[in-house]
Amino acid sequence: MVALSNGGTDGKLLLTSTEQQKRRRRIEKLRRIQHDHRMRLIVIVLIGKHQESGLIH
């Protein structure tokens, strides 16, 4: 636990920093999910093209 000084402003800065870290992690997670979805769509399109060309039955 951190001792607060300056009327608690240090604690508020820590909270803000923690919130920023959580927000960053959440954004990174959403970006990974978005990337995964894009890759799945690409695979689906490629499979569809191969099926149309008769390579996959």
Secondary structure, DSSP 4 states (H G I P E B T S, - for coil): -PPP-GGGHHHHHHHHHHHHHHHHHHHHHHHHHHHHHHHHHHHHHHHHHHHHHTS--
